[in-house]
C-alpha cells in the first residue's frame, strides 16, 4: 500500500515533469517565433523598394493617426529584356475607423492622362516609369494619395501559389484557354493555372471586366491562404518565393502597424466597378471612362476614407 509521503513525492515528480515539458515547449515556441519574425524581416527587407516621392508622402502621418490609407497592388507582366506593363492594377482603401475595405480593379486599357507622357492606356505607365509613374497616374486619376504599393511579377505568382500548395476560387463562368479548362464552380488552382486564369480576356464574353473579377478572386484567395494554418507550416518556401518576385515600399515596422491597426478591414469588403466602354482610337482599343464616372469614383473613395 502506497504511503502518504510516497504519494506526495509522486505528485511532485509529475509536476516537475509537466513543468519541464511546458518549459521546453515554451522555449521552442519562443525560438520559432523569433526565427519567424527574423525570416519575415529578411523577406520584407529584400522586397523593400521605396518610391522616389516617398519622402514627401503622408504614410507616417496616416499610420500614427490611424487614418485611412490607400494601397496599390500591381501585377506586372515583366520578362527578361522587357520592362513590361502592369497587367493588374487594384486599389485597396483601408478605413480602420469603420473597419471597412473598399477595393476595385482599374482596367488595364483605361484611357487616362499619364503625368509627363500624355493620354494613353493606364498599364503603359509602368513601361514609361515603373511603379513610381503607375502610382502617380492612379493618384492623378482618382485625386487621392497612394500611401503604399506592392508589385509582383505575374510570372512569379506561379512560384508563390505553388509554395502555398495552391489556392481555391469560386468560378462564375465556364472558360477555356488553350489546354486549360476552368468549369463553373469551385476550382483548385496551382500556380500555373492561377496565372492563366487571371490572364483570360478574349475568351471571356465580359472581356476586361471579367478578367478584373477573376483577378480579385485570385487575390482574395491568395490572402486567405496566406493567413491560413496550412500556409503557416510552409512559411519558408512562401517567404522565399515572395522575396524573389515582389517589391514594396512597406518596411517591417509599417507591416507590424498595418497588421495590428488595419487587419479588421478584411472582414468588411466593398467592391466597386469602374464603368466605361470600349472604343477604337487611332487603330488602338481603349477602355474609355467618362468624366462623370471618374467624379463618382473620386467621391466614393473620398466618402469611404472620411467615414467615422
N, C-alpha and C positions, 0 to 999 in steps of 0.2 A: 504494500500500500504506500503510495507516494505521500511523503510528509509535507506539511505546510511550507517549510523552508525550501524544500526542493521545488515545489510548485512556483514559489516566488522567483527562484533562480531561473526556472524555465521561462516564466513570463518576461523577466528582464532580458534574457538571451534573445527571445523573439523580438522584443522591442529594438534591441541593438541591431539585429539582422534587418528589420524593417527600416530603421533609420539609416543604416549603411547603404541599403539598396536605394532608398529615396535620395540620399546624398549623391550617389553615383549617377542616378538618372538626372537629377537636377544639374550636376556638373556637366553631364553630356549635353543636356538641353541648352545650357548657357554657352557651351563651346560651339554647338551647332548654330545657335542664333548669332553668335559673334562672327562665325565664318560666313553665314548667310548675309549678314549686314555688310561685311567687308567685300563679299563677292558682288553684291548689288552695287556697292560703292564703286568698285573697279569697273563694272559694266557701264554705270552712269557716266563715269569719268571718260571712258572710251568713246561714248556716244556724244559727249558734250561738245557742241559746236555753236558758239554764240553768233547772233546776227550782228551786222555792222552797226545797226541802230539800237542795239540793246541798251547801251549806256544812257540813252535819253528816254527810255521807256518807263512804264508805270508798274512793272512787275512787283518790286519790293513794296511800294505803297499799297497796292491792291492786296498783297498777301498779308501784310501787317495789319491792315484794316479789315481783313476778311471780306473784301468786296468781290463782286462778280468778276470773273476772268474769262477770257476767250482763248481757246486753243485751236490751232490749225493743224490738221493731220494731212500730210502729203504722201501719197503713194506714187513713187516716181518710176517710170519705165526707163531705167538707166542701164545701158550696156557698155561693154568695152569699146572705146573710141567714139562714143556717142553720149553727150551730156544728158540727153533725154528730155522728156516732158512729164508734167505731173498728170498721171493717169487718173488719180483720185485726189479730190480736194474736199475735205469735210471739216466744217466748223462745229466746235463744241463750245457752248457758252454755259458756264457753271455758276449758279447763284447759291451760295451757302446759306443765305437768309431764308429762302423758301425751299432749299434742298431740291432744286429743280435743274434739269439739264435740257437746254434747247440745242438741237443739232439739225444740220441739213447739209446735204451734198451740193456742191457747186458744179454743174455740168461742165465737163472739160472743154466743150466747144463754145461756152458762153462768150458772147461778143462784148468786150469791155475795153476800157482805156488802161493800158499798161503804162505806168509812170515812166517818162523818158523814152518811150517807144511809140506809143500811139494806140489806135484801135486794133485789136487782134483777139485771137482766142485766148482765154484765160490760162489754158495749160501751157501756152508758149512763154508765159512769164518766167517759168523755171529755166527754159532754154536760154532766155536772154540774160537772166541774172540770178539763177539759183533760188534757194529758199528765201533769201532776202527780198528779191523782187516779187516772189509769189506772195509773201506776207504783205508787202506794201500794196500790191494790186488788190488783195482782198480787203485791206483796210480802206482803200480808196473807194471800192465798190460799195461797202456797207457802212462807210463813215463811222468807223469804230477803231478800237485798238486790239491788235492781236498780241496778247501777253506772252504766249508760248507757242512753240511749234514742235512737231515731231515728224521727221521724214523717214520713210522706209523704202528701200529699193524693192520694187514689186517682185523681182526675181528672188530676193532674199526672203520674201514671205513664205516661199516653199520650205526653206530650212527651219524657220521659226514654228510654222504649223506642224511640221513633221516632228520637231523636238518636243512639241506638246502632246504628240500622239494623235493628232487630227482634231477637227472641230465638227460640230453638228449644227446645221441650219435647217430652217423650215422653208422649203421651196414652193412658191406660189404657182409656177407655170412650168410645164414640161419643156425643156430646152436641150438642144444638141449642138455640139461643135466638134467637127472632125470625128475622132473616135470616142469622144466623151459624150455620155448620156446622163442628163440630170432630170429624172422623173419628178413629178409633183409629189410633195410630201417631205418627210424628214430625210435629210441627206447627211451621211457621214463622209467628210471630205479629208483627204490627205493634202499635203502641201501643194502638189502639182494640180490637183483637182480644184482646190480653193482658188488658185491663181487663174485657171481657165474660167472658172465660174464668175469671177469678178470682171473678166475682160469681155465676156459675151455682150455684143451690142447689136450687130446686124441681124443675128439670128433671133433676136427678141423683138416682137412687134411693138413694144413700148420704147425701143431704142435706148437713148441715153438715160431716160428716166428709169427704165427697168434695170439698167446696169447700176445706176446710183442706189437703187433699193437693195440690190444684191450686195453691193459694197458695204452698205450699212449693216446688213445681216451678218456678213463675214466679220466685220469689226466688232459687232456686239458679241458674236460667238467667240471671237478671239479673246476679248476681255473677260468673258465669263469663264473660259477655260483657263486663262492665265491666273485667275484668283482661286481656282478650284484646288481641293486637297490633292487630286491626282497630279496636277502640274507641280505642286509643292515638292513632290518626290522626284521631279525631273528638272529641278531648278538649274543645275549646272549646264546641261545642253541648251535649255531655253535661253539663259542669260548669255551664253557664248554666241548663239545664233543671232540674238538681238544686238549684241555689241558689234558684230561684224557687219550688220546690214542697216543700222538705224543711226540717225543723228537728231539731236535736240538741244535746245538752249536751257533745259531743265537741269539744275545741279542737285546734288544729293540732299542738301538742306531744304531746297524747294520741293523736292519729291516728298520729303517727310511731311512738310506742311500741307501739301496738296492731299496727301493720304488722310491725314487726321481732320482737316478742316473742310474738305470738299467731297469726301467719298460718299456722303449721303445723297449727292445729286444723281448717282447712278440708279437709284431706286424710283425716280420720278422723271421719266424722259418724255420730251415732246419732239416729234419730228416735223419739220417744216419743208414743204416742197417749193422750189423756185419755178414758177410758171413762165413759160416762154414758148417760142415757136421756131421751127427750123426754116432757114432762108438761105438761098444761094446768092452770094455777092462776089462779083469778080471771079466766078468759077469756083468759089470755095464755100463749103457748107458751114454755117454758123448757127448757134442757138441764141436767138435774139430775145432779150428780156426788156420789157417796156420800162419807161421811167416810173410809171405808176407802181409797177411790181417792185422795182428797186426801193422806192419810198416806203412801200408796205413792209418789205423785209427789214428795212432800217428801223421802222417803228416797232415791229415785233421784237427785234433784238434789243432795242433800247428799253422797251417796257419790261422785257424779261430781266435785263440786267439791273434795273432800278427797283424792281419789286421787293417789298419787305414783308 
